[in-house]
Amino acid sequence: MSKLGKTNAEFNLIEEGDKILVGLSGGKDSLTMVHALKEQQRRAPFKFEFIAVTVSYGMGENFDKLIAHCKEHEIPHAIHNTQIYDLAGEKIRKNSSFCSFFSRMRRGSLYGAAEKHGCNKLALGHHMDDAAESFFMNFIYNGQLRSLAPKYRAENGLIVIRPLIQMRERQLAACAFDNEMPTIGDEACPSMRFDVKMPHARANAKKMLRNMEKEFPTLFTSLNAAFKNISVESFFDKDKFNT
């Protein structure tokens, strides 16, 4: 909660009068986030609302335990039904990568759900490990210096926030495990139902960062600092001098 509060204060993620849609997949990250926001609601010196929304891909997922858990802890929760699974069957070619497709479709569904529920912000459960992996994936595979912003405005005007962005994945896993949260695992991943190529880029980035952290224990602390200390004039931008 201390780290969440500092991140919120640093980037003004949650503010007075906000109504936030929280993407709740049922994994360790999003479950920890909804409980953290519930606690922050109690502690914060300002008022805000949130509703947790779970996107159903339309493949017969069973969310009974997740629904019961939210009800037990008085977390407002709704299921947003889609036909993404059927659409994927038409759009994804055999042996093609699927993650980016489902990610785009899920994000679009959350945007629509936010509008439906009258929310001005969307909270996603990305953490520091996600940001680091995305940075190196973009660097190695796309030739681009790009990561995950704590806060940005989507094209439709919705503000997207990442309250957990300065936390480590292992912290969130420990929180979910220690509190016996009913996490949903790979059984809800659409990839388990498709004959598709498993994504290798993120797996490679995870492995590389794991090995780097063994040699440089402060790696993620340095990355967190570096993401806020960008010297754009030191890169190969020919237009930078002219402007």
C-alpha positions as a Markdown table, in Angstrom:
| # | Residue | x | y | z |
|---|---|---|---|---|
| 1 | Met | 0.0 | 0.0 | 0.0 |
| 2 | Ser | 2.9 | 2.3 | 0.7 |
| 3 | Lys | 4.3 | 1.8 | -2.8 |
| 4 | Leu | 0.9 | 2.1 | -4.4 |
| 5 | Gly | 0.3 | 5.4 | -2.6 |
| 6 | Lys | 3.7 | 6.8 | -3.6 |
| 7 | Thr | 3.1 | 5.8 | -7.3 |
| 8 | Asn | -0.3 | 7.4 | -7.2 |
| 9 | Ala | 1.1 | 10.6 | -5.8 |
| 10 | Glu | 4.0 | 10.7 | -8.2 |
| 11 | Phe | 1.8 | 10.3 | -11.3 |
| 12 | Asn | -1.6 | 11.6 | -10.2 |
| 13 | Leu | -3.2 | 8.3 | -11.2 |
| 14 | Ile | -6.3 | 8.4 | -9.1 |
| 15 | Glu | -8.0 | 11.7 | -8.3 |
| 16 | Glu | -11.0 | 13.2 | -6.6 |
| 17 | Gly | -14.3 | 12.1 | -8.3 |
| 18 | Asp | -12.8 | 9.4 | -10.5 |
| 19 | Lys | -14.8 | 6.4 | -11.6 |
| 20 | Ile | -12.4 | 3.7 | -12.5 |
| 21 | Leu | -12.9 | 0.5 | -14.4 |
| 22 | Val | -10.4 | -2.1 | -13.2 |
| 23 | Gly | -9.6 | -4.9 | -15.7 |
| 24 | Leu | -10.0 | -8.0 | -13.5 |
| 25 | Ser | -8.7 | -11.1 | -15.4 |
| 26 | Gly | -8.6 | -13.1 | -12.1 |
| 27 | Gly | -4.9 | -13.5 | -12.2 |
| 28 | Lys | -2.5 | -12.6 | -9.3 |
| 29 | Asp | -1.9 | -9.1 | -10.6 |
| 30 | Ser | -5.4 | -7.9 | -11.2 |
| 31 | Leu | -6.8 | -9.6 | -8.0 |
| 32 | Thr | -4.1 | -7.9 | -5.9 |
| 33 | Met | -4.9 | -4.6 | -7.6 |
| 34 | Val | -8.6 | -4.7 | -6.9 |
| 35 | His | -7.9 | -5.4 | -3.2 |
| 36 | Ala | -5.3 | -2.6 | -3.1 |
| 37 | Leu | -7.8 | -0.2 | -4.6 |
| 38 | Lys | -10.5 | -1.2 | -2.2 |
| 39 | Glu | -8.0 | -0.5 | 0.7 |
| 40 | Gln | -6.9 | 2.8 | -0.9 |
| 41 | Gln | -10.6 | 3.8 | -1.1 |
| 42 | Arg | -10.7 | 3.5 | 2.6 |
| 43 | Arg | -7.4 | 5.3 | 3.2 |
| 44 | Ala | -7.4 | 8.1 | 0.6 |
| 45 | Pro | -8.3 | 11.7 | 1.6 |
| 46 | Phe | -10.5 | 11.9 | -1.5 |
| 47 | Lys | -13.4 | 10.1 | -2.9 |
| 48 | Phe | -13.4 | 7.8 | -5.9 |
| 49 | Glu | -15.3 | 4.8 | -7.2 |
| 50 | Phe | -14.3 | 1.7 | -9.1 |
| 51 | Ile | -15.8 | -1.3 | -10.7 |
| 52 | Ala | -14.0 | -4.5 | -11.5 |
| 53 | Val | -14.8 | -5.9 | -15.0 |
| 54 | Thr | -13.9 | -9.3 | -16.3 |
| 55 | Val | -13.9 | -9.8 | -20.0 |
| 56 | Ser | -15.3 | -13.2 | -21.1 |
| 57 | Tyr | -14.0 | -14.4 | -24.4 |
| 58 | Gly | -17.1 | -16.4 | -25.0 |
| 59 | Met | -15.4 | -19.8 | -24.6 |
| 60 | Gly | -17.4 | -21.0 | -21.7 |
| 61 | Glu | -15.2 | -19.7 | -18.9 |
| 62 | Asn | -16.3 | -20.4 | -15.3 |
| 63 | Phe | -16.0 | -17.3 | -13.2 |
| 64 | Asp | -18.1 | -18.5 | -10.3 |
| 65 | Lys | -15.2 | -18.4 | -7.8 |
| 66 | Leu | -14.2 | -15.0 | -8.9 |
| 67 | Ile | -17.7 | -13.7 | -8.7 |
| 68 | Ala | -18.2 | -15.1 | -5.2 |
| 69 | His | -14.8 | -13.7 | -4.1 |
| 70 | Cys | -15.7 | -10.2 | -5.2 |
| 71 | Lys | -19.1 | -10.5 | -3.5 |
| 72 | Glu | -17.5 | -11.7 | -0.3 |
| 73 | His | -15.2 | -8.7 | -0.2 |
| 74 | Glu | -17.7 | -6.2 | -1.4 |
| 75 | Ile | -15.9 | -5.4 | -4.6 |
| 76 | Pro | -18.2 | -4.1 | -7.4 |
| 77 | His | -17.9 | -6.6 | -10.2 |
| 78 | Ala | -19.4 | -7.3 | -13.7 |
| 79 | Ile | -18.7 | -9.7 | -16.5 |
| 80 | His | -18.4 | -8.2 | -19.9 |
| 81 | Asn | -19.4 | -10.8 | -22.4 |
| 82 | Thr | -17.8 | -10.9 | -25.9 |
| 83 | Gln | -17.4 | -13.2 | -28.9 |
| 84 | Ile | -13.6 | -12.7 | -29.1 |
| 85 | Tyr | -12.9 | -16.5 | -29.1 |
| 86 | Asp | -15.2 | -17.1 | -32.1 |
| 87 | Leu | -13.7 | -14.1 | -33.9 |
| 88 | Ala | -10.2 | -15.4 | -33.3 |
| 89 | Gly | -11.1 | -18.7 | -34.9 |
| 90 | Glu | -11.8 | -16.8 | -38.1 |
| 91 | Lys | -8.9 | -14.3 | -37.9 |
| 92 | Ile | -5.9 | -16.2 | -36.5 |
| 93 | Arg | -4.1 | -18.4 | -39.0 |
| 94 | Lys | -2.7 | -21.8 | -38.1 |
| 95 | Asn | 0.7 | -21.5 | -36.3 |
| 96 | Ser | 0.3 | -17.7 | -35.9 |
| 97 | Ser | 1.0 | -15.7 | -32.8 |
| 98 | Phe | -2.1 | -15.0 | -30.8 |
| 99 | Cys | -1.2 | -12.8 | -27.9 |
| 100 | Ser | -1.2 | -9.4 | -29.6 |
| 101 | Phe | -4.6 | -10.2 | -31.2 |
| 102 | Phe | -6.3 | -11.1 | -27.9 |
| 103 | Ser | -4.6 | -8.2 | -26.2 |
| 104 | Arg | -5.9 | -5.7 | -28.7 |
| 105 | Met | -9.4 | -7.2 | -28.6 |
| 106 | Arg | -9.5 | -7.4 | -24.8 |
| 107 | Arg | -8.3 | -3.7 | -24.5 |
| 108 | Gly | -11.0 | -2.6 | -27.0 |
| 109 | Ser | -13.6 | -4.5 | -24.9 |
| 110 | Leu | -12.5 | -2.8 | -21.7 |
| 111 | Tyr | -12.7 | 0.6 | -23.5 |
| 112 | Gly | -16.3 | -0.2 | -24.4 |
| 113 | Ala | -17.1 | -1.5 | -20.9 |
| 114 | Ala | -15.7 | 1.8 | -19.4 |
| 115 | Glu | -18.0 | 3.8 | -21.6 |
| 116 | Lys | -21.0 | 1.5 | -20.7 |
| 117 | His | -20.3 | 1.9 | -16.9 |
| 118 | Gly | -19.6 | 5.7 | -17.1 |
| 119 | Cys | -15.9 | 5.4 | -16.1 |
| 120 | Asn | -13.4 | 8.1 | -16.9 |
| 121 | Lys | -10.3 | 5.9 | -16.2 |
| 122 | Leu | -9.2 | 2.3 | -16.9 |
| 123 | Ala | -6.8 | 0.6 | -14.5 |
| 124 | Leu | -4.6 | -2.2 | -15.8 |
| 125 | Gly | -2.5 | -4.5 | -13.7 |
| 126 | His | 0.9 | -4.2 | -15.4 |
| 127 | His | 3.9 | -4.2 | -13.0 |
| 128 | Met | 7.6 | -3.3 | -13.2 |
| 129 | Asp | 8.6 | -6.7 | -14.7 |
| 130 | Asp | 6.1 | -6.1 | -17.5 |
| 131 | Ala | 7.5 | -2.7 | -18.2 |
| 132 | Ala | 11.1 | -4.0 | -18.3 |
| 133 | Glu | 10.2 | -6.9 | -20.6 |
| 134 | Ser | 8.2 | -4.6 | -22.9 |
| 135 | Phe | 11.2 | -2.3 | -23.1 |
| 136 | Phe | 13.7 | -5.0 | -24.1 |
| 137 | Met | 11.2 | -6.6 | -26.5 |
| 138 | Asn | 10.7 | -3.3 | -28.3 |
| 139 | Phe | 14.4 | -2.7 | -28.2 |
| 140 | Ile | 15.5 | -6.1 | -29.6 |
| 141 | Tyr | 12.6 | -7.0 | -31.9 |
| 142 | Asn | 11.3 | -3.6 | -33.1 |
| 143 | Gly | 14.3 | -1.3 | -32.8 |
| 144 | Gln | 12.3 | 1.1 | -30.6 |
| 145 | Leu | 12.8 | 2.6 | -27.2 |
| 146 | Arg | 9.4 | 2.1 | -25.7 |
| 147 | Ser | 7.9 | 0.8 | -22.5 |
| 148 | Leu | 4.6 | 1.0 | -20.5 |
| 149 | Ala | 3.6 | 4.4 | -19.3 |
| 150 | Pro | 2.1 | 4.8 | -15.7 |
| 151 | Lys | -0.6 | 7.0 | -17.3 |
| 152 | Tyr | -1.7 | 7.9 | -20.8 |
| 153 | Arg | -4.8 | 9.0 | -22.7 |
| 154 | Ala | -6.3 | 6.6 | -25.2 |
| 155 | Glu | -7.5 | 7.8 | -28.6 |
| 156 | Asn | -11.1 | 7.8 | -27.4 |
| 157 | Gly | -10.2 | 10.1 | -24.5 |
| 158 | Leu | -10.2 | 7.4 | -21.8 |
| 159 | Ile | -7.3 | 7.8 | -19.3 |
| 160 | Val | -5.5 | 4.5 | -18.8 |
| 161 | Ile | -3.5 | 4.1 | -15.5 |
| 162 | Arg | -1.2 | 1.4 | -14.1 |
| 163 | Pro | -1.2 | 1.6 | -10.3 |
| 164 | Leu | 1.2 | -1.4 | -9.9 |
| 165 | Ile | 3.8 | -0.3 | -12.4 |
| 166 | Gln | 6.5 | 0.3 | -9.9 |
| 167 | Met | 6.0 | -3.1 | -8.1 |
| 168 | Arg | 7.7 | -6.4 | -8.8 |
| 169 | Glu | 5.8 | -9.4 | -10.1 |
| 170 | Arg | 7.0 | -11.5 | -7.2 |
| 171 | Gln | 5.5 | -9.0 | -4.7 |
| 172 | Leu | 2.1 | -9.4 | -6.3 |
| 173 | Ala | 2.4 | -13.2 | -6.5 |
| 174 | Ala | 3.3 | -13.3 | -2.8 |
| 175 | Cys | 0.3 | -11.1 | -1.9 |
| 176 | Ala | -2.1 | -13.4 | -3.9 |
| 177 | Phe | -0.6 | -16.6 | -2.4 |
| 178 | Asp | -0.3 | -15.4 | 1.2 |
| 179 | Asn | -3.9 | -14.2 | 1.1 |
| 180 | Glu | -5.2 | -17.4 | -0.6 |
| 181 | Met | -6.8 | -15.4 | -3.5 |
| 182 | Pro | -8.7 | -17.6 | -5.9 |
| 183 | Thr | -6.5 | -16.9 | -8.9 |
| 184 | Ile | -7.4 | -18.0 | -12.4 |
| 185 | Gly | -4.4 | -19.5 | -14.3 |
| 186 | Asp | -3.7 | -20.8 | -17.7 |
| 187 | Glu | -7.1 | -22.6 | -17.9 |
| 188 | Ala | -8.6 | -19.2 | -19.0 |
| 189 | Cys | -6.0 | -18.5 | -21.6 |
| 190 | Pro | -7.4 | -18.9 | -25.1 |
| 191 | Ser | -4.1 | -20.2 | -26.4 |
| 192 | Met | -4.9 | -23.5 | -24.6 |
| 193 | Arg | -7.7 | -24.0 | -27.2 |
| 194 | Phe | -5.8 | -23.1 | -30.4 |
| 195 | Asp | -3.1 | -24.7 | -32.5 |
| 196 | Val | -1.0 | -21.6 | -32.4 |
| 197 | Lys | 2.6 | -20.7 | -31.9 |
| 198 | Met | 3.5 | -19.9 | -28.3 |
| 199 | Pro | 4.9 | -16.4 | -27.9 |
| 200 | His | 8.7 | -16.5 | -27.6 |
| 201 | Ala | 9.6 | -12.9 | -27.4 |
| 202 | Arg | 8.3 | -12.3 | -23.8 |
| 203 | Ala | 9.6 | -15.6 | -22.6 |
| 204 | Asn | 13.1 | -14.7 | -24.0 |
| 205 | Ala | 12.9 | -11.3 | -22.3 |
| 206 | Lys | 12.0 | -12.9 | -19.0 |
| 207 | Lys | 14.9 | -15.3 | -19.2 |
| 208 | Met | 17.3 | -12.6 | -20.1 |
| 209 | Leu | 16.2 | -10.3 | -17.3 |
| 210 | Arg | 16.3 | -13.1 | -14.8 |
| 211 | Asn | 19.9 | -13.8 | -15.7 |
| 212 | Met | 20.9 | -10.1 | -15.7 |
| 213 | Glu | 19.4 | -9.6 | -12.3 |
| 214 | Lys | 21.5 | -12.4 | -10.9 |
| 215 | Glu | 24.6 | -10.6 | -12.0 |
| 216 | Phe | 23.2 | -7.1 | -11.3 |
| 217 | Pro | 20.9 | -7.3 | -8.2 |
| 218 | Thr | 19.8 | -3.7 | -8.5 |
| 219 | Leu | 18.8 | -4.0 | -12.2 |
| 220 | Phe | 15.1 | -3.3 | -11.7 |
| 221 | Thr | 15.8 | -0.4 | -9.4 |
| 222 | Ser | 18.1 | 1.1 | -12.0 |
| 223 | Leu | 15.5 | 0.5 | -14.8 |
| 224 | Asn | 12.8 | 2.2 | -12.8 |
| 225 | Ala | 15.1 | 5.2 | -12.3 |
| 226 | Ala | 16.1 | 5.2 | -16.0 |
| 227 | Phe | 12.5 | 5.2 | -17.2 |
| 228 | Lys | 12.2 | 8.6 | -15.5 |
| 229 | Asn | 15.6 | 10.0 | -16.5 |
| 230 | Ile | 15.6 | 10.0 | -20.3 |
| 231 | Ser | 18.2 | 12.0 | -22.1 |
| 232 | Val | 16.6 | 12.3 | -25.5 |
| 233 | Glu | 19.3 | 14.6 | -26.9 |
| 234 | Ser | 21.9 | 11.8 | -26.5 |
| 235 | Phe | 20.2 | 9.5 | -29.1 |
| 236 | Phe | 20.5 | 9.5 | -32.9 |
| 237 | Asp | 17.7 | 12.0 | -33.6 |
| 238 | Lys | 18.7 | 14.2 | -36.5 |
| 239 | Asp | 15.7 | 16.5 | -36.0 |
| 240 | Lys | 16.6 | 17.2 | -32.4 |
| 241 | Phe | 19.5 | 19.5 | -33.2 |
| 242 | Asn | 17.5 | 21.4 | -35.9 |
| 243 | Thr | 14.6 | 22.1 | -33.5 |
